[in-house]
Amino acid sequence: MHTKKVFLYFVSVGILFGCSDSKRRLNQSEINQSSPVVEYEVVEDKAQLAAIYELPHMKEWYQKRVLPPKFDFEIDLNNKSYIELLLLQNEVYARNGYLFMDAALRGHFNQFKWYQPVFDVPDFKVQLSRQESDFVNKVLRLKKEKFRNQFIDAGGYKLINPEFVFNRIQFDTVRPELMQKFNKLNFAIVPAAREQLFYVYDENQYQYIPNFYTTDLYLQLMHKYMSSLLQSVEETKMIKLVSGLIEKLNSKASKALSVEGDPEVLKAVAWANTYLSIALTNLTAEEVTVNPAMKQYYSEELVKIQHASGMGSVFLGDRFIDYSQFKPVGNYVKNDTLARYFRCIKWLNTAAFGDSDLHFMAASLTALWINDDIELKSEFERLNNIIGAFAGDEDGASVFMIMGILKELGITTTAGLSVENLSKIRGLVDARKVDRIKPKGSDQLRKFKVFFLAGRYTFDSEILIRLVNVADFKPKRPFPKGLDVMAALGSNEARNILINSYQEARNWPEYTDTLKAITNRFSQFKNWNSSIYNKTMECINALNTQDSSYPLFMQTPFWARKSLNTSLAAWTELKHDLTLYTEHPYAAEAGQGGGPPPPTHLSYVEPNKRFWEKAVELLNYQLTVLRKLDMINEEQLTLGQDIKEKGIFLLNICEKELARIPLTNSDFSELTWMGGTIEQLTFRTIHTDHLPEREKQIALTTDVYSYQTRVLQEALGLADEIYVIAEINGYPYITKGAVFSYYEFTSPIRLTDEDWQRKLPTGQGFERPKWMMDIVVDTPSLKSKPSYSF
């Protein structure tokens, strides 16, 4: 038999991604030459193919061979689209037993009964007749002549031409609204109300839709891991530590009450004893005996804390303290123990020793009692170190600060707390306190205060409070926006939205200059490795960086908005996890088996290299810090290492994509199951093999700022789907992934996750930020054509 070897091109288009200038105009001559993917032979007859169908395993699988109908070689090709030509070209191979490993082509031809591809025949080569070979070459020439332009110019940005995305055939239809986004952005977000992000990848797995693994998916896993670590530390370490510390301190205060001495000192002792007793009762739910003169204060405070309502405290001498903040939120509603712990810590870091001499004496006595007891001092320092590891340094005057000053001054007894020395101590405290997150409004808000545990400084809280203006009778900007944080940390798109879309300077002309000043300041920020909070913020902020090596769809301001949505959602989760310890700014008035192997399930990783690098760094940092503090057990350590290992793998895939190194079958195999892997890792964070009721959806909320009687809530809704035209090993595909949905609104009450989840389905009063509307398409999800098996 005379044969002639030629090369089969089943896809004749490759797309180049990167370009040095993200706004470079189209270059009409920039065409990637196609690559040969399989050999075929030109033969006079096809007896060999007929013989193959007689092989036992072929006859077992295809009980009867179905011959294809006659092919029209004279079909008019001139008005055919690129996809139509592609299918005609590949139909020739399909008719001759070619087994497509591409799921889109496999799925398309599987609808025909005659498609019976050859499998498990190692030396099999496609055989084409001369007429078939000539037809294929004719189609290839026509495709090259008619479809030279593989790119489009979308407002000055170079993007892939969606007409060349051949796996469009994989879907029942691509609605016009979605095609418009593909032409303008090369991607779109579709509201999908998925309870978990990984559910999208479960569906992709069964339908062979190419995966788009988002940074959102991995951030959600890291959030669950961080949340579980913190809850474990609190339940196994912190509650016991705080309980023992307060009990011992309160015992010292009670003993001091029984010793005769200076009446003013005894009043301060009684006040401190009551303060500590309130904390202890909040934690244990057990009543504590206090000085009869303080009984009423003790009872009143407990009632207001328990009901989480009301403003102002006679006992604390603070008319601005807001008791709604004692409402347990986030993880702290999971059980009574955590709820009690929440109220106790909230009391210790928000109920201040006021500016009166009595209150400052009480704070100094508390510091003295701790310094006087080596074990107590060690426990207090450990408590501060643990909170600091998670949330950072104290912001403001604290008992811990007074402890250091007492030691410097050599004051070791109550006798040393003379009026003169107290004045000296107070002066030193006032000089040393940082107090970077200053409340705005009435001067009364800035009165001298000392906290048992000062709230922890976070630079994002400072950004929020600096970007509000409530000085006038009619506030010019009473509430900040989450975008303020991202803009101050360098996001040009966040700044663009704030200045040009929201026009924040319209009501407050100084807004632009204020934002510029704080952006300049934080451009020099280097203190990322000081706490888990800061390191997480560095990872989140990496999402908003752009790089000329990134693919075309990531070079536009529209992708910058997708990144903003992700970063704000991840920031919301971080604030949610550490809400108890960070200082809140505020203002006030004043599978298949057998038969042909399954097709290759393609996947693509969102190639934000800087994010993946920082995510791996963050996990390393968490594990190192928590091991040093003995705050992590072997099971948690192993889980963290497993999560990090997946992060390293995703980083490696990202690097291959950016370097245009083809992914291997092994890469695709591991990526195929990545959604399920992340699902299982998520289950491990909550110690279960299924999602309990409270964990069934990702929707959550947290308050980040308050003004007057309203709070600013940041929230996550249910997961959306994202469709991205991405290049996989040189060819463009419609890929599908999952992303967060982010919300921001003010509320008259602080909402728990459960409150928010009940409100979310109604949709009333909760809209996505308007800046997201350019990339969101309110259209049904793409439905894949069924059956990729045989």
Disulfide bonds with the S-S distance in Angstrom:
none
